[in-house]
Amino acid sequence: MKSIKEVKSLSGKRILLRLDLNVPIVNGKIADTTRIDKILPTLKFLIKENSKIIILSHIGRPKGKIVKNLSLKPICEDLENKLNQNVKLITKNISEISDEDFSKNDTEQIIMLENIRFYSEEEKNDPIFAKHLASLADIYVNDAFSCSHRAHASIHEITNLLPSYSGLQLDLEINALKKITSEIKKPITCIIGGSKISTKINVIKNLIPKFDNIIILGAMANNVIKYMGNNIGKSLQENNSDLLIEEIFSLSKKKEL
């Protein structure tokens, strides 16, 4: 995927920008703005290029249902303050949004669509849903590095329907990965966290031959602890992960040999 910086002219183009703004919200207020702060350079770049920006993102796991406390409204407000620019949140059902809606909001350079995971089609990687999303823009930009391993409609399927580019933050992340995989200096340890082993298994398998040690944190670690016969109580865990853990251990033993 080429970088958005390589596009010759973005002026007047509608950019469908996929971000990961899954920040912790407590009592309606953002507890940590790190993920928002990281994508500001991409937004400022597109603003300077005079692009029309349509933001897609998510919070939490509403499982295809509208959950009021998982609205992107607090993020809109935070972005407005940081960019000193209006960010219009459209709560209308995505399937009913058309060019006419954007014409009505022609004065706003930045528009955000409500939590993309309010729609079950997103996590199903539904091609019809992706096709409708694609119809809203000229170019697709992925700046959601932490979601890029997911086969979701706004991340995977949509790249088959629009000219697709990486955002500035994604570029930074990829360059950092290249340094630790191609310019690696041993001994080296990798620390990896997350909630599900199933969504990280391919990453872990690729990293095992390259690193001396891999430390698993977060809820993923609970599954390993339980697999080894220990009690994890009510701690978060992923069901049916034993075979994946066996595969990880098996590959690790082969590497030692």
C-alpha positions in Angstrom: 0.0 0.0 0.0 1.4 3.4 -1.0 1.4 6.3 1.4 -1.1 9.1 1.1 1.9 11.4 0.7 2.5 10.0 -2.7 -0.8 11.2 -4.2 -0.1 14.2 -6.4 -3.4 16.0 -5.8 -5.8 15.6 -3.0 -7.6 19.0 -3.3 -11.3 18.5 -3.4 -11.1 14.7 -3.0 -13.3 12.9 -0.6 -11.1 10.8 1.7 -12.6 7.9 3.6 -10.2 7.8 6.5 -10.2 4.7 8.8 -8.9 5.5 12.2 -8.6 3.6 15.5 -10.1 6.0 18.0 -11.0 3.2 20.5 -10.1 5.3 23.5 -11.2 4.6 27.1 -14.3 6.7 28.0 -15.3 7.0 31.7 -18.6 8.8 32.6 -18.7 10.4 29.1 -15.2 11.7 29.3 -12.0 10.5 27.5 -9.6 9.0 30.0 -6.6 8.7 27.6 -6.3 10.7 24.3 -3.1 9.0 23.1 -4.8 7.3 20.0 -6.4 10.6 19.1 -3.2 12.6 19.4 -1.3 10.1 17.2 -3.5 10.6 14.2 -3.5 14.4 14.3 -0.6 14.7 11.8 -2.7 12.8 9.2 -5.7 15.0 9.7 -3.7 18.2 9.5 -2.0 16.9 6.4 -5.3 16.2 4.7 -6.8 19.6 5.9 -3.8 21.4 4.4 -4.3 19.5 1.1 -7.9 20.8 1.1 -9.5 17.3 1.1 -12.9 16.4 2.3 -12.4 14.0 5.2 -14.9 11.3 6.2 -13.8 9.5 9.3 -14.6 5.9 10.1 -13.8 4.5 13.5 -15.1 2.5 16.4 -15.3 2.3 20.2 -15.6 -1.0 22.1 -17.5 -4.0 20.9 -21.2 -3.2 20.5 -21.6 -6.4 18.4 -23.7 -4.8 15.6 -26.1 -2.9 17.9 -26.4 0.8 18.8 -25.0 1.4 22.3 -25.4 4.9 23.5 -22.3 5.1 25.7 -20.2 3.8 22.8 -20.9 6.9 20.6 -18.0 8.7 19.0 -19.4 12.1 20.1 -16.8 12.7 22.8 -14.1 12.0 20.3 -15.6 14.5 17.9 -15.5 17.2 20.6 -11.9 16.4 21.4 -10.9 16.6 17.8 -12.7 19.9 17.4 -10.7 21.4 20.3 -7.4 20.1 19.0 -7.9 21.0 15.4 -9.8 24.2 16.1 -12.2 23.1 13.4 -15.7 21.8 13.3 -16.1 18.0 13.2 -19.6 17.0 12.2 -20.9 13.7 13.6 -23.5 12.0 11.4 -25.6 9.6 13.4 -27.9 8.7 10.4 -27.9 5.0 9.5 -24.9 4.5 7.2 -27.0 2.6 4.6 -29.2 5.7 4.2 -26.3 8.2 3.8 -25.8 9.5 0.3 -24.0 12.2 -1.7 -26.8 14.5 -0.8 -26.0 14.3 2.9 -22.4 15.5 2.2 -23.7 18.3 0.0 -25.7 19.5 3.0 -22.6 19.5 5.1 -20.4 21.1 2.4 -19.1 23.8 4.8 -17.6 21.1 7.0 -14.2 19.8 5.9 -14.3 16.9 8.4 -17.2 14.6 8.9 -17.3 11.6 11.2 -19.7 8.7 10.8 -21.0 7.1 14.0 -19.4 4.0 15.5 -18.8 1.6 12.5 -19.3 -1.4 14.8 -22.9 -0.4 15.4 -23.3 -2.3 12.1 -23.0 -6.1 12.1 -21.9 -6.0 8.5 -18.6 -4.4 9.5 -17.2 -7.3 11.4 -18.6 -9.7 8.8 -16.5 -8.0 6.1 -19.7 -7.7 4.2 -19.0 -6.7 0.5 -22.3 -4.9 0.0 -21.7 -2.8 3.2 -18.1 -2.1 2.0 -19.4 -1.1 -1.5 -21.8 1.5 0.0 -19.0 2.9 2.1 -16.8 3.1 -1.0 -19.5 5.0 -2.8 -19.1 7.9 -0.4 -15.5 8.8 -1.3 -12.8 9.0 -3.9 -9.9 7.6 -2.0 -9.5 5.3 1.0 -6.8 5.9 3.6 -6.0 3.4 6.4 -4.4 5.0 9.5 -5.7 2.4 11.9 -2.6 0.3 12.4 -3.9 -1.5 15.5 -6.9 -2.7 13.6 -5.2 -3.6 10.3 -5.0 -7.3 11.1 -8.8 -7.6 11.1 -10.8 -8.7 8.1 -13.5 -6.1 8.5 -15.4 -4.2 5.8 -13.9 -0.8 6.5 -10.4 -2.3 6.7 -10.2 -5.2 4.3 -13.0 -5.5 1.8 -13.1 -1.7 1.0 -9.5 -1.8 -0.4 -10.9 -3.8 -3.3 -13.2 -0.9 -4.2 -11.3 2.3 -3.9 -7.7 3.5 -4.6 -6.1 2.8 -1.2 -3.3 4.4 0.7 -1.7 4.3 4.2 -1.9 7.3 6.6 1.1 9.0 8.2 0.8 7.1 11.5 0.5 3.8 9.7 3.7 4.7 7.8 5.5 5.3 11.1 4.4 2.0 12.5 5.4 0.0 9.4 8.8 1.7 9.3 9.3 0.8 13.0 8.4 -2.9 12.2 10.8 -3.0 9.3 13.6 -1.8 11.6 13.1 -4.6 14.2 12.6 -7.3 11.5 15.2 -6.4 8.9 17.7 -4.5 11.0 17.4 -6.7 14.1 20.2 -6.8 16.7 20.1 -9.8 18.9 19.4 -10.7 21.7 15.9 -9.2 21.4 12.6 -9.6 23.3 9.2 -8.9 21.9 6.3 -7.8 24.2 2.8 -8.4 22.7 -0.5 -7.7 24.3 -4.2 -7.8 23.5 -7.4 -9.6 24.4 -7.6 -12.4 21.8 -4.9 -14.9 20.7 -7.0 -15.8 17.7 -6.5 -12.3 16.2 -2.8 -12.3 16.9 -1.8 -15.9 16.1 -0.4 -15.1 12.7 1.6 -12.2 14.0 3.0 -14.4 16.8 3.9 -17.2 14.4 5.8 -14.8 12.2 7.6 -13.3 15.2 8.8 -16.5 16.9 11.7 -17.2 14.4 12.9 -13.6 14.7 13.0 -13.0 18.5 14.8 -14.7 21.3 11.9 -14.2 23.7 8.2 -13.3 23.3 6.3 -12.0 26.4 2.5 -12.2 26.1 0.5 -9.7 28.2 -3.1 -8.7 28.8 -6.0 -11.0 28.5 -4.1 -13.2 26.1 -1.8 -14.1 28.9 -4.8 -15.4 30.9 -5.4 -18.1 28.3 -1.8 -19.2 28.5 -1.9 -19.2 32.4 -5.1 -21.3 32.3 -3.7 -23.7 29.7 -0.8 -24.4 32.0 -3.2 -25.5 34.7 -3.5 -22.4 36.8 -6.7 -20.7 38.1 -7.5 -17.4 36.5 -10.7 -16.8 38.4 -13.1 -14.3 36.6 -10.3 -12.8 34.5 -11.0 -12.1 30.8 -10.3 -15.1 28.6 -10.9 -16.3 25.1 -12.8 -19.5 24.6 -11.4 -22.4 22.5 -7.9 -21.1 22.4 -6.0 -24.2 23.6 -5.1 -25.4 20.1 -3.7 -22.0 19.2 -1.6 -22.0 22.4 -0.3 -25.5 21.6 0.7 -24.3 18.2 2.6 -21.4 19.7 4.4 -23.7 22.1 5.2 -26.2 19.4 6.7 -23.5 17.1 8.8 -22.2 20.0 10.2 -25.6 20.8 11.1 -26.2 17.1 13.0 -22.8 17.1 15.0 -23.9 20.2 16.0 -27.1 18.4 
